[in-house]
Amino acid sequence: MLRFVFSVLVPLLLPTALWFAWAMAVRRAEARGARWQDAPWGWLAGSGVVLAAVLLYFLEVHYGESGGRYVPSQYIDGKLVPGRFER
């Protein structure tokens, strides 16, 4: 059941929930007189790029494959041998 929730329900419902949260936030901000065009878009975009670069670096350093040659999956004697890295 938990697998179903995380693999089906969350990917289907999360974008809708985020959109509703964003729409409510925009309505509240407009009620206060603020406009979304007044947001610091340059700083937000720049910080997003920096955070994405840090995340990619972290994933490569801690979880990346180091060295080796990739051997794709293949059929040997009627059995499927999955792809792998040979060092």
Biopython code that builds the backbone (N, CA, C, O; Angstrom):
import numpy as np
from Bio.PDB.StructureBuilder import StructureBuilder

atoms = [
    (1, "MET", "N", (0.825, -1.192, 0.000)),
    (1, "MET", "CA", (0.000, 0.000, 0.000)),
    (1, "MET", "C", (0.869, 1.255, 0.000)),
    (1, "MET", "O", (0.588, 2.217, -0.715)),
    (2, "LEU", "N", (1.930, 1.234, 0.811)),
    (2, "LEU", "CA", (2.808, 2.393, 0.885)),
    (2, "LEU", "C", (3.520, 2.620, -0.449)),
    (2, "LEU", "O", (3.733, 3.759, -0.864)),
    (3, "ARG", "N", (3.880, 1.532, -1.108)),
    (3, "ARG", "CA", (4.510, 1.641, -2.421)),
    (3, "ARG", "C", (3.554, 2.283, -3.418)),
    (3, "ARG", "O", (3.971, 3.123, -4.216)),
    (4, "PHE", "N", (2.302, 1.909, -3.388)),
    (4, "PHE", "CA", (1.294, 2.496, -4.261)),
    (4, "PHE", "C", (1.159, 3.993, -3.997)),
    (4, "PHE", "O", (1.058, 4.790, -4.930)),
    (5, "VAL", "N", (1.159, 4.367, -2.724)),
    (5, "VAL", "CA", (1.015, 5.779, -2.373)),
    (5, "VAL", "C", (2.183, 6.589, -2.936)),
    (5, "VAL", "O", (1.973, 7.631, -3.556)),
    (6, "PHE", "N", (3.423, 6.110, -2.722)),
    (6, "PHE", "CA", (4.588, 6.875, -3.152)),
    (6, "PHE", "C", (4.860, 6.781, -4.646)),
    (6, "PHE", "O", (5.439, 7.705, -5.218)),
    (7, "SER", "N", (4.465, 5.709, -5.285)),
    (7, "SER", "CA", (4.773, 5.580, -6.710)),
    (7, "SER", "C", (3.633, 6.046, -7.611)),
    (7, "SER", "O", (3.871, 6.335, -8.784)),
    (8, "VAL", "N", (2.403, 6.128, -7.104)),
    (8, "VAL", "CA", (1.283, 6.529, -7.948)),
    (8, "VAL", "C", (0.598, 7.791, -7.421)),
    (8, "VAL", "O", (0.505, 8.788, -8.136)),
    (9, "LEU", "N", (0.131, 7.755, -6.206)),
    (9, "LEU", "CA", (-0.666, 8.869, -5.690)),
    (9, "LEU", "C", (0.130, 10.154, -5.520)),
    (9, "LEU", "O", (-0.323, 11.224, -5.926)),
    (10, "VAL", "N", (1.310, 10.055, -4.924)),
    (10, "VAL", "CA", (2.099, 11.272, -4.702)),
    (10, "VAL", "C", (2.480, 11.945, -6.021)),
    (10, "VAL", "O", (2.278, 13.153, -6.151)),
    (11, "PRO", "N", (3.028, 11.215, -7.017)),
    (11, "PRO", "CA", (3.335, 11.903, -8.281)),
    (11, "PRO", "C", (2.106, 12.480, -8.980)),
    (11, "PRO", "O", (2.225, 13.473, -9.697)),
    (12, "LEU", "N", (0.947, 11.891, -8.791)),
    (12, "LEU", "CA", (-0.253, 12.425, -9.427)),
    (12, "LEU", "C", (-0.827, 13.628, -8.680)),
    (12, "LEU", "O", (-1.285, 14.583, -9.308)),
    (13, "LEU", "N", (-0.806, 13.592, -7.365)),
    (13, "LEU", "CA", (-1.470, 14.631, -6.583)),
    (13, "LEU", "C", (-0.553, 15.785, -6.168)),
    (13, "LEU", "O", (-1.041, 16.888, -5.918)),
    (14, "LEU", "N", (0.755, 15.559, -6.089)),
    (14, "LEU", "CA", (1.658, 16.603, -5.629)),
    (14, "LEU", "C", (1.652, 17.845, -6.521)),
    (14, "LEU", "O", (1.587, 18.952, -5.987)),
    (15, "PRO", "N", (1.716, 17.724, -7.845)),
    (15, "PRO", "CA", (1.669, 18.949, -8.658)),
    (15, "PRO", "C", (0.385, 19.751, -8.457)),
    (15, "PRO", "O", (0.427, 20.981, -8.424)),
    (16, "THR", "N", (-0.732, 19.085, -8.326)),
    (16, "THR", "CA", (-1.992, 19.786, -8.096)),
    (16, "THR", "C", (-1.988, 20.478, -6.737)),
    (16, "THR", "O", (-2.419, 21.625, -6.622)),
    (17, "ALA", "N", (-1.509, 19.796, -5.726)),
    (17, "ALA", "CA", (-1.441, 20.390, -4.388)),
    (17, "ALA", "C", (-0.510, 21.605, -4.377)),
    (17, "ALA", "O", (-0.820, 22.620, -3.753)),
    (18, "LEU", "N", (0.623, 21.502, -5.063)),
    (18, "LEU", "CA", (1.539, 22.641, -5.133)),
    (18, "LEU", "C", (0.913, 23.811, -5.887)),
    (18, "LEU", "O", (1.113, 24.966, -5.512)),
    (19, "TRP", "N", (0.157, 23.522, -6.942)),
    (19, "TRP", "CA", (-0.485, 24.598, -7.679)),
    (19, "TRP", "C", (-1.518, 25.307, -6.803)),
    (19, "TRP", "O", (-1.586, 26.536, -6.793)),
    (20, "PHE", "N", (-2.325, 24.530, -6.066)),
    (20, "PHE", "CA", (-3.313, 25.152, -5.182)),
    (20, "PHE", "C", (-2.642, 25.994, -4.105)),
    (20, "PHE", "O", (-3.127, 27.078, -3.779)),
    (21, "ALA", "N", (-1.534, 25.512, -3.547)),
    (21, "ALA", "CA", (-0.803, 26.286, -2.539)),
    (21, "ALA", "C", (-0.275, 27.579, -3.145)),
    (21, "ALA", "O", (-0.350, 28.638, -2.522)),
    (22, "TRP", "N", (0.265, 27.491, -4.373)),
    (22, "TRP", "CA", (0.772, 28.687, -5.035)),
    (22, "TRP", "C", (-0.353, 29.676, -5.310)),
    (22, "TRP", "O", (-0.188, 30.877, -5.098)),
    (23, "ALA", "N", (-1.494, 29.183, -5.779)),
    (23, "ALA", "CA", (-2.622, 30.058, -6.086)),
    (23, "ALA", "C", (-3.125, 30.764, -4.829)),
    (23, "ALA", "O", (-3.456, 31.949, -4.872)),
    (24, "MET", "N", (-3.184, 30.043, -3.718)),
    (24, "MET", "CA", (-3.611, 30.667, -2.460)),
    (24, "MET", "C", (-2.611, 31.730, -2.017)),
    (24, "MET", "O", (-3.005, 32.797, -1.544)),
    (25, "ALA", "N", (-1.322, 31.443, -2.168)),
    (25, "ALA", "CA", (-0.297, 32.413, -1.776)),
    (25, "ALA", "C", (-0.382, 33.671, -2.637)),
    (25, "ALA", "O", (-0.215, 34.781, -2.131)),
    (26, "VAL", "N", (-0.638, 33.508, -3.920)),
    (26, "VAL", "CA", (-0.763, 34.662, -4.814)),
    (26, "VAL", "C", (-1.979, 35.495, -4.438)),
    (26, "VAL", "O", (-1.903, 36.723, -4.409)),
    (27, "ARG", "N", (-3.100, 34.838, -4.148)),
    (27, "ARG", "CA", (-4.304, 35.582, -3.745)),
    (27, "ARG", "C", (-4.071, 36.377, -2.462)),
    (27, "ARG", "O", (-4.477, 37.534, -2.353)),
    (28, "ARG", "N", (-3.418, 35.745, -1.500)),
    (28, "ARG", "CA", (-3.138, 36.458, -0.240)),
    (28, "ARG", "C", (-2.202, 37.637, -0.473)),
    (28, "ARG", "O", (-2.406, 38.711, 0.093)),
    (29, "ALA", "N", (-1.178, 37.447, -1.301)),
    (29, "ALA", "CA", (-0.234, 38.532, -1.582)),
    (29, "ALA", "C", (-0.922, 39.670, -2.321)),
    (29, "ALA", "O", (-0.657, 40.837, -2.034)),
    (30, "GLU", "N", (-1.801, 39.352, -3.268)),
    (30, "GLU", "CA", (-2.521, 40.401, -3.988)),
    (30, "GLU", "C", (-3.478, 41.149, -3.069)),
    (30, "GLU", "O", (-3.717, 42.342, -3.255)),
    (31, "ALA", "N", (-4.024, 40.451, -2.083)),
    (31, "ALA", "CA", (-4.911, 41.109, -1.130)),
    (31, "ALA", "C", (-4.129, 42.119, -0.281)),
    (31, "ALA", "O", (-4.679, 43.134, 0.146)),
    (32, "ARG", "N", (-2.850, 41.836, -0.042)),
    (32, "ARG", "CA", (-2.004, 42.766, 0.716)),
    (32, "ARG", "C", (-1.439, 43.865, -0.166)),
    (32, "ARG", "O", (-0.848, 44.821, 0.335)),
    (33, "GLY", "N", (-1.616, 43.740, -1.469)),
    (33, "GLY", "CA", (-1.111, 44.763, -2.381)),
    (33, "GLY", "C", (0.204, 44.377, -3.042)),
    (33, "GLY", "O", (0.719, 45.143, -3.857)),
    (34, "ALA", "N", (0.759, 43.230, -2.722)),
    (34, "ALA", "CA", (2.016, 42.792, -3.330)),
    (34, "ALA", "C", (1.734, 42.163, -4.687)),
    (34, "ALA", "O", (0.651, 41.626, -4.919)),
    (35, "ARG", "N", (2.705, 42.234, -5.570)),
    (35, "ARG", "CA", (2.568, 41.634, -6.892)),
    (35, "ARG", "C", (3.700, 40.645, -7.105)),
    (35, "ARG", "O", (4.801, 40.839, -6.591)),
    (36, "TRP", "N", (3.435, 39.576, -7.867)),
    (36, "TRP", "CA", (4.479, 38.577, -8.087)),
    (36, "TRP", "C", (5.601, 39.117, -8.969)),
    (36, "TRP", "O", (6.710, 38.583, -8.946)),
    (37, "GLN", "N", (5.334, 40.156, -9.738)),
    (37, "GLN", "CA", (6.367, 40.743, -10.576)),
    (37, "GLN", "C", (7.432, 41.456, -9.730)),
    (37, "GLN", "O", (8.538, 41.709, -10.207)),
    (38, "ASP", "N", (7.098, 41.777, -8.484)),
    (38, "ASP", "CA", (8.032, 42.487, -7.614)),
    (38, "ASP", "C", (9.025, 41.559, -6.931)),
    (38, "ASP", "O", (9.908, 42.031, -6.216)),
    (39, "ALA", "N", (8.903, 40.267, -7.130)),
    (39, "ALA", "CA", (9.805, 39.308, -6.485)),
    (39, "ALA", "C", (11.215, 39.438, -7.072)),
    (39, "ALA", "O", (11.368, 39.831, -8.228)),
    (40, "PRO", "N", (12.240, 39.111, -6.286)),
    (40, "PRO", "CA", (13.635, 39.191, -6.777)),
    (40, "PRO", "C", (13.977, 37.985, -7.661)),
    (40, "PRO", "O", (14.676, 37.072, -7.223)),
    (41, "TRP", "N", (13.487, 37.985, -8.897)),
    (41, "TRP", "CA", (13.611, 36.820, -9.775)),
    (41, "TRP", "C", (15.057, 36.478, -10.088)),
    (41, "TRP", "O", (15.389, 35.299, -10.207)),
    (42, "GLY", "N", (15.907, 37.447, -10.224)),
    (42, "GLY", "CA", (17.318, 37.181, -10.511)),
    (42, "GLY", "C", (17.985, 36.397, -9.386)),
    (42, "GLY", "O", (18.691, 35.418, -9.630)),
    (43, "TRP", "N", (17.753, 36.835, -8.157)),
    (43, "TRP", "CA", (18.324, 36.132, -7.000)),
    (43, "TRP", "C", (17.722, 34.734, -6.855)),
    (43, "TRP", "O", (18.435, 33.785, -6.528)),
    (44, "LEU", "N", (16.425, 34.602, -7.094)),
    (44, "LEU", "CA", (15.791, 33.290, -6.988)),
    (44, "LEU", "C", (16.325, 32.329, -8.047)),
    (44, "LEU", "O", (16.610, 31.171, -7.741)),
    (45, "ALA", "N", (16.462, 32.792, -9.278)),
    (45, "ALA", "CA", (16.991, 31.935, -10.347)),
    (45, "ALA", "C", (18.444, 31.579, -10.079)),
    (45, "ALA", "O", (18.843, 30.427, -10.254)),
    (46, "GLY", "N", (19.231, 32.546, -9.659)),
    (46, "GLY", "CA", (20.640, 32.288, -9.362)),
    (46, "GLY", "C", (20.835, 31.295, -8.229)),
    (46, "GLY", "O", (21.680, 30.403, -8.309)),
    (47, "SER", "N", (20.052, 31.455, -7.178)),
    (47, "SER", "CA", (20.168, 30.515, -6.061)),
    (47, "SER", "C", (19.687, 29.126, -6.462)),
    (47, "SER", "O", (20.216, 28.126, -5.975)),
    (48, "GLY", "N", (18.688, 29.051, -7.346)),
    (48, "GLY", "CA", (18.245, 27.745, -7.836)),
    (48, "GLY", "C", (19.324, 27.048, -8.641)),
    (48, "GLY", "O", (19.516, 25.840, -8.505)),
    (49, "VAL", "N", (20.038, 27.803, -9.485)),
    (49, "VAL", "CA", (21.133, 27.223, -10.274)),
    (49, "VAL", "C", (22.259, 26.751, -9.360)),
    (49, "VAL", "O", (22.811, 25.668, -9.555)),
    (50, "VAL", "N", (22.596, 27.561, -8.367)),
    (50, "VAL", "CA", (23.663, 27.178, -7.429)),
    (50, "VAL", "C", (23.266, 25.928, -6.648)),
    (50, "VAL", "O", (24.081, 25.019, -6.495)),
    (51, "LEU", "N", (22.036, 25.865, -6.155)),
    (51, "LEU", "CA", (21.593, 24.687, -5.409)),
    (51, "LEU", "C", (21.577, 23.437, -6.285)),
    (51, "LEU", "O", (21.944, 22.356, -5.824)),
    (52, "ALA", "N", (21.154, 23.571, -7.547)),
    (52, "ALA", "CA", (21.160, 22.427, -8.461)),
    (52, "ALA", "C", (22.588, 21.960, -8.714)),
    (52, "ALA", "O", (22.842, 20.756, -8.753)),
    (53, "ALA", "N", (23.529, 22.894, -8.888)),
    (53, "ALA", "CA", (24.932, 22.522, -9.117)),
    (53, "ALA", "C", (25.517, 21.815, -7.896)),
    (53, "ALA", "O", (26.237, 20.826, -8.034)),
    (54, "VAL", "N", (25.210, 22.319, -6.710)),
    (54, "VAL", "CA", (25.699, 21.672, -5.488)),
    (54, "VAL", "C", (25.120, 20.270, -5.362)),
    (54, "VAL", "O", (25.838, 19.339, -5.000)),
    (55, "LEU", "N", (23.843, 20.106, -5.651)),
    (55, "LEU", "CA", (23.212, 18.793, -5.582)),
    (55, "LEU", "C", (23.838, 17.823, -6.576)),
    (55, "LEU", "O", (24.130, 16.682, -6.218)),
    (56, "LEU", "N", (24.050, 18.258, -7.825)),
    (56, "LEU", "CA", (24.665, 17.391, -8.825)),
    (56, "LEU", "C", (26.086, 17.014, -8.428)),
    (56, "LEU", "O", (26.488, 15.863, -8.602)),
    (57, "TYR", "N", (26.851, 17.962, -7.899)),
    (57, "TYR", "CA", (28.207, 17.666, -7.441)),
    (57, "TYR", "C", (28.180, 16.654, -6.300)),
    (57, "TYR", "O", (28.956, 15.698, -6.303)),
    (58, "PHE", "N", (27.300, 16.855, -5.332)),
    (58, "PHE", "CA", (27.195, 15.942, -4.194)),
    (58, "PHE", "C", (26.830, 14.535, -4.647)),
    (58, "PHE", "O", (27.420, 13.558, -4.185)),
    (59, "LEU", "N", (25.864, 14.429, -5.546)),
    (59, "LEU", "CA", (25.456, 13.109, -6.034)),
    (59, "LEU", "C", (26.578, 12.425, -6.797)),
    (59, "LEU", "O", (26.766, 11.216, -6.663)),
    (60, "GLU", "N", (27.327, 13.177, -7.595)),
    (60, "GLU", "CA", (28.419, 12.575, -8.361)),
    (60, "GLU", "C", (29.555, 12.125, -7.439)),
    (60, "GLU", "O", (30.112, 11.043, -7.625)),
    (61, "VAL", "N", (29.896, 12.940, -6.458)),
    (61, "VAL", "CA", (31.005, 12.601, -5.558)),
    (61, "VAL", "C", (30.653, 11.414, -4.677)),
    (61, "VAL", "O", (31.487, 10.530, -4.480)),
    (62, "HIS", "N", (29.438, 11.372, -4.143)),
    (62, "HIS", "CA", (29.093, 10.333, -3.173)),
    (62, "HIS", "C", (28.453, 9.095, -3.783)),
    (62, "HIS", "O", (28.555, 8.013, -3.206)),
    (63, "TYR", "N", (27.797, 9.218, -4.931)),
    (63, "TYR", "CA", (27.067, 8.079, -5.472)),
    (63, "TYR", "C", (27.449, 7.736, -6.910)),
    (63, "TYR", "O", (26.906, 6.781, -7.466)),
    (64, "GLY", "N", (28.352, 8.470, -7.521)),
    (64, "GLY", "CA", (28.714, 8.232, -8.908)),
    (64, "GLY", "C", (29.616, 7.017, -9.066)),
    (64, "GLY", "O", (30.333, 6.633, -8.143)),
    (65, "GLU", "N", (29.567, 6.420, -10.247)),
    (65, "GLU", "CA", (30.454, 5.306, -10.568)),
    (65, "GLU", "C", (31.828, 5.874, -10.884)),
    (65, "GLU", "O", (31.950, 6.848, -11.627)),
    (66, "SER", "N", (32.852, 5.269, -10.323)),
    (66, "SER", "CA", (34.201, 5.746, -10.608)),
    (66, "SER", "C", (34.929, 4.716, -11.462)),
    (66, "SER", "O", (35.155, 3.581, -11.044)),
    (67, "GLY", "N", (35.282, 5.136, -12.648)),
    (67, "GLY", "CA", (36.039, 4.272, -13.533)),
    (67, "GLY", "C", (35.218, 3.123, -14.075)),
    (67, "GLY", "O", (34.036, 2.981, -13.758)),
    (68, "GLY", "N", (35.843, 2.319, -14.879)),
    (68, "GLY", "CA", (35.179, 1.140, -15.403)),
    (68, "GLY", "C", (34.582, 1.362, -16.769)),
    (68, "GLY", "O", (34.532, 2.483, -17.275)),
    (69, "ARG", "N", (34.132, 0.281, -17.353)),
    (69, "ARG", "CA", (33.527, 0.292, -18.679)),
    (69, "ARG", "C", (32.148, -0.328, -18.560)),
    (69, "ARG", "O", (31.986, -1.376, -17.936)),
    (70, "TYR", "N", (31.152, 0.317, -19.159)),
    (70, "TYR", "CA", (29.783, -0.179, -19.090)),
    (70, "TYR", "C", (29.582, -1.264, -20.138)),
    (70, "TYR", "O", (29.896, -1.079, -21.313)),
    (71, "VAL", "N", (29.056, -2.395, -19.694)),
    (71, "VAL", "CA", (28.701, -3.492, -20.590)),
    (71, "VAL", "C", (27.174, -3.558, -20.611)),
    (71, "VAL", "O", (26.560, -3.839, -19.582)),
    (72, "PRO", "N", (26.545, -3.300, -21.778)),
    (72, "PRO", "CA", (25.086, -3.286, -21.828)),
    (72, "PRO", "C", (24.491, -4.678, -21.611)),
    (72, "PRO", "O", (25.188, -5.685, -21.727)),
    (73, "SER", "N", (23.208, -4.721, -21.300)),
    (73, "SER", "CA", (22.538, -6.010, -21.116)),
    (73, "SER", "C", (22.545, -6.775, -22.429)),
    (73, "SER", "O", (22.521, -6.188, -23.510)),
    (74, "GLN", "N", (22.578, -8.105, -22.312)),
    (74, "GLN", "CA", (22.645, -8.947, -23.505)),
    (74, "GLN", "C", (22.092, -10.327, -23.199)),
    (74, "GLN", "O", (22.008, -10.737, -22.041)),
    (75, "TYR", "N", (21.720, -11.027, -24.242)),
    (75, "TYR", "CA", (21.262, -12.414, -24.120)),
    (75, "TYR", "C", (22.458, -13.344, -24.285)),
    (75, "TYR", "O", (23.176, -13.278, -25.283)),
    (76, "ILE", "N", (22.663, -14.214, -23.291)),
    (76, "ILE", "CA", (23.713, -15.230, -23.364)),
    (76, "ILE", "C", (23.070, -16.565, -23.044)),
    (76, "ILE", "O", (22.538, -16.760, -21.950)),
    (77, "ASP", "N", (23.117, -17.481, -23.994)),
    (77, "ASP", "CA", (22.526, -18.815, -23.836)),
    (77, "ASP", "C", (21.043, -18.741, -23.480)),
    (77, "ASP", "O", (20.560, -19.535, -22.673)),
    (78, "GLY", "N", (20.322, -17.802, -24.070)),
    (78, "GLY", "CA", (18.892, -17.689, -23.851)),
    (78, "GLY", "C", (18.498, -17.005, -22.552)),
    (78, "GLY", "O", (17.313, -16.941, -22.226)),
    (79, "LYS", "N", (19.480, -16.487, -21.795)),
    (79, "LYS", "CA", (19.179, -15.788, -20.537)),
    (79, "LYS", "C", (19.616, -14.333, -20.670)),
    (79, "LYS", "O", (20.637, -14.029, -21.286)),
    (80, "LEU", "N", (18.824, -13.444, -20.084)),
    (80, "LEU", "CA", (19.143, -12.025, -20.115)),
    (80, "LEU", "C", (20.117, -11.704, -18.990)),
    (80, "LEU", "O", (19.812, -11.894, -17.812)),
    (81, "VAL", "N", (21.287, -11.217, -19.367)),
    (81, "VAL", "CA", (22.289, -10.794, -18.394)),
    (81, "VAL", "C", (22.187, -9.275, -18.300)),
    (81, "VAL", "O", (22.366, -8.594, -19.310)),
    (82, "PRO", "N", (21.899, -8.711, -17.096)),
    (82, "PRO", "CA", (21.712, -7.274, -16.984)),
    (82, "PRO", "C", (23.015, -6.491, -17.246)),
    (82, "PRO", "O", (24.117, -7.030, -17.136)),
    (83, "GLY", "N", (22.852, -5.216, -17.592)),
    (83, "GLY", "CA", (24.011, -4.372, -17.803)),
    (83, "GLY", "C", (24.786, -4.176, -16.514)),
    (83, "GLY", "O", (24.242, -4.283, -15.415)),
    (84, "ARG", "N", (26.087, -3.882, -16.677)),
    (84, "ARG", "CA", (26.943, -3.748, -15.495)),
    (84, "ARG", "C", (28.171, -2.933, -15.856)),
    (84, "ARG", "O", (28.437, -2.676, -17.030)),
    (85, "PHE", "N", (28.922, -2.527, -14.829)),
    (85, "PHE", "CA", (30.205, -1.858, -15.018)),
    (85, "PHE", "C", (31.312, -2.859, -14.720)),
    (85, "PHE", "O", (31.289, -3.548, -13.700)),
    (86, "GLU", "N", (32.275, -2.927, -15.623)),
    (86, "GLU", "CA", (33.441, -3.765, -15.397)),
    (86, "GLU", "C", (34.614, -2.856, -15.078)),
    (86, "GLU", "O", (34.810, -1.827, -15.726)),
    (87, "ARG", "N", (35.379, -3.235, -14.094)),
    (87, "ARG", "CA", (36.536, -2.413, -13.708)),
    (87, "ARG", "C", (37.797, -3.009, -14.164)),
    (87, "ARG", "O", (38.866, -2.448, -13.925)),
]
sb = StructureBuilder()
sb.init_structure("model")
sb.init_model(0)
sb.init_chain("A")
sb.init_seg("    ")
for serial, (resi, resn, name, xyz) in enumerate(atoms, 1):
    if name == "N":
        sb.init_residue(resn, " ", resi, " ")
    sb.init_atom(name, np.array(xyz, "f"), 0.0, 1.0, " ", f" {name:<3s}", serial, name[0])
structure = sb.get_structure()
